[in-house]
Amino acid sequence: MIVPLSHFLLLGAILFCIGLYGALTRRNAVGILMSIELLLNATNINLVAFSRFISPEQGTGQIFAIFVMALAAASVAVGLAIVI
């Protein structure tokens, strides 16, 4: 059974909204960093979903998702270093 693209986009939109709400309402740095991670993970879900449904033979969405994960890890490391 194939899951339609709209389900992935809905999941990504819900996660993005939760992350945006968390980033705007949190006061501590760790909570804001976790919310930003949620925003980036929602973006990764959308990238992989579009890549899978538009051109399944190419891995461009997965490659961009790996770059986003590397960017997220670097931003968390910098943010925690600033906090500490």
C-alpha positions in Angstrom: 0.0 0.0 0.0 1.5 3.3 -1.1 1.1 6.3 1.2 0.1 9.4 -0.8 2.2 12.6 -0.9 -0.4 14.6 0.9 0.1 12.6 4.1 3.8 13.3 4.2 3.1 17.0 3.5 0.5 17.2 6.2 2.9 15.6 8.7 5.7 18.0 7.7 3.3 21.0 8.0 2.2 19.9 11.5 5.8 19.4 12.7 6.8 22.7 11.2 3.9 24.5 13.0 4.8 22.8 16.3 8.5 23.8 15.9 7.6 27.3 14.9 5.3 27.7 17.9 8.0 26.3 20.2 10.7 28.6 18.7 8.6 31.7 19.2 7.3 30.9 22.7 10.4 29.3 24.5 12.6 31.4 26.7 15.5 29.1 27.3 18.1 28.3 24.6 17.8 24.6 24.8 14.1 24.7 24.1 14.6 27.0 21.1 17.3 24.7 19.7 15.0 21.7 20.0 12.3 23.7 18.2 14.7 24.6 15.4 15.6 20.9 15.1 11.9 20.1 14.7 11.6 22.8 12.0 14.6 21.2 10.1 13.2 17.7 10.5 9.9 18.8 9.0 11.8 20.2 6.1 13.7 16.9 5.7 10.4 15.0 5.5 9.2 17.3 2.8 12.4 17.1 0.8 12.5 13.3 0.9 8.8 13.0 0.1 9.0 15.3 -2.9 12.1 13.5 -4.1 10.4 10.1 -3.8 7.3 11.1 -5.6 8.8 13.4 -8.3 11.9 11.5 -9.3 12.3 8.2 -7.4 15.4 7.1 -9.4 17.4 10.0 -8.2 18.4 10.6 -4.6 18.5 14.4 -4.6 16.0 14.9 -1.8 17.9 12.4 0.4 21.2 14.2 -0.3 19.7 17.6 0.6 18.3 16.0 3.7 21.8 14.8 4.7 23.1 18.4 4.2 20.3 19.8 6.3 21.2 17.3 9.1 24.8 18.3 9.0 23.8 22.0 9.2 21.5 21.2 12.1 24.3 19.4 14.0 26.6 22.3 13.4 24.1 24.8 14.6 23.3 22.8 17.8 27.1 22.5 18.5 27.5 26.3 18.1 24.4 27.1 20.1 25.4 24.8 23.0 28.9 26.2 23.0 27.5 29.8 23.3 25.2 28.7 26.1 28.0 27.0 28.0 
